[in-house]
Every structure is written in C-alpha cells, then in structure tokens.
C-alpha cells in the first residue's frame, strides 16, 4: 500500500515514516523542511519538498495516488499560539483543510491525523480518557480540536475515514538508532535536559516544587515516539479494515515527575545537570496521565519503550552522537 506522510521529516513524522517502511508500505514524504531535517529522510522513501499552504504542490503530490495520508504538519508551541493565533489559524486549520480537500479530490479514502492531549485542557479527572470534556486552554489545542470536528464532517459528507491519534508527551528516539535529526528549538523537558547535560544550556529550570504530587513537581505521561509510530500504523490498518473512523488517546498510563526524569538523566548520562527551582508557570496542571484503554482494546496497542530509562537512554544516545560528530562534546 502507498502512504503519504506529510511532515515526515520531522521528529515524530520520521519515526512514523520509518514504521510504515518497516511494515512494508511504499512511503512518500512531503515536507517543507521548516522544522524537519534532511537527515531524518530515508533512501527507500521518496521525498517531495513542498508546503501544505501551496495547493498546487499539494495537489501534484496527492495526484500520484495513495491509499492513505498521515498529516503531521503543524505549528505546535502552545505558548506561542496564544501570542500569534493568526499563524496557527493559517497553518493548523487552513492548511489542514487544504490537505483534506486535496485528499478528497484525489480519491484518498483514509486520513491519519496527528492530534494532541491539548484538546482536553486541565484534567477534570484522571486518567484522561476519550470521553473527558474537551476544553482546550491554549489556541494550539483549539486548532487541533477544530480539525477533529472538521474531520467528523468530512467523514459524514465525503466518506473520508480518519484516525485522530492524540499524543500526550512524545519523547525518546528510535531504539535502533536509525533516526538522528535533533528537534529545532526544543521546548519539551527531555531535550532541554539533554542540552543542559551537554552544556548547551547553563542548566534546567524546574517550574514549581510545591504541587500536590509525590515530590512537588509536575507529573506528565511520557510515551516513546517509537510506540507512537506503531500506534499510527495500527490505527491506519484499523480504519482500513473496519471502514470506520477512530479517535484514541495515546499515553503510557503512568506519570513521571520533572525531578524523577532529571534523576534518571543524571544517572544515565553521568552528568550533574544543574537545576534550579523557578516559580510555577501559569496553566501548568499538577498531573496529566492518559488512559489508553481504548487503544489497547481496539488496536491491541501496548507501549513497549515508554519507561523513563528507555526514554532517557534513547535520547541521550542521539544527542551525544550528534554533538560528538560536531566536535562540541
């Protein structure tokens, strides 16, 4: 089967493309390389340079004929989305509508959409399941929720089946070491810890140590990007097999605190990794943990690599290699 992976040169997209390739799919990557990296491309996958905001480029690649499309191209910084909502509207909503319109025009029958736990907002109960109220607290989360609603309409009106896979905290790198492109300007905890371990940053700020958690720092549900990639393929195959759309939450169902992740990193890297306690950030809930019961029931999906040690080890391996190759380690 032929799969188009939009955003397939990015951090998550490259792992998704790799998983489809490993399963024997014919993969084409479509990416504008604004955040994706050429080193995340694979020789056995065709690469097309293009942008979802350029409809002729999108139409040209989709006209080649695909059994499905994975859409991972989006702006994702929640804080920036509150400052520049117009940019997020254009890329995340208008860009996705262009993808859907071209998919319908070209006869693509299945869309796999990269969604987010940000659609839920602050937890009203834990763990967060698919029935949790959807009240996003940042504009990024709003754009993801709006696209999910648009997908439901395209399903009803155009017969475009979809799978919306909602990530909690993606982390880690390919355990086989085949992907080595670092994220540009990372904002997530583990890459920041890695940069602090390497001396790229002077240290780590821990935002609040007085939360009602086991050590006072925020707890998050981290899921290995390799587990996420596997879920993409199984979700696509579910939709194709059953002919009906699907929305699932993807998490490890266990939480790791900021200090716990930091201690794992200190042990695995052998570096001191300086850290200071800073004031809480507005809007940071104390605890976010997913329920993946639906993904387990419908897809048979069980995370294999989402323990804290594997997350840190796989990330450190890539960061250390990249900085050694640059001669800066």
Secondary structure as UniProt FT lines:
FT   STRAND          2..6
FT   TURN            7..9
FT   HELIX           11..22
FT   TURN            23..24
FT   STRAND          26..31
FT   HELIX           38..40
FT   TURN            43..44
FT   STRAND          46..49
FT   TURN            52..53
FT   HELIX           55..62
FT   TURN            63..64
FT   STRAND          68..71
FT   HELIX           78..83
FT   HELIX           85..88
FT   HELIX           89..94
FT   HELIX           95..105
FT   TURN            106..107
FT   STRAND          110..116
FT   HELIX           117..119
FT   TURN            130..131
FT   HELIX           139..158
FT   STRAND          161..167
FT   STRAND          169..171
FT   TURN            175..176
FT   TURN            184..185
FT   HELIX           189..197
FT   TURN            198..199
FT   STRAND          204..207
FT   STRAND          219..220
FT   STRAND          222..224
FT   HELIX           225..242
FT   STRAND          246..250
FT   STRAND          256..257
FT   HELIX           258..269
FT   STRAND          275..278
FT   TURN            282..283
FT   STRAND          287..288
FT   HELIX           293..299
FT   HELIX           308..325
FT   TURN            326..327
//
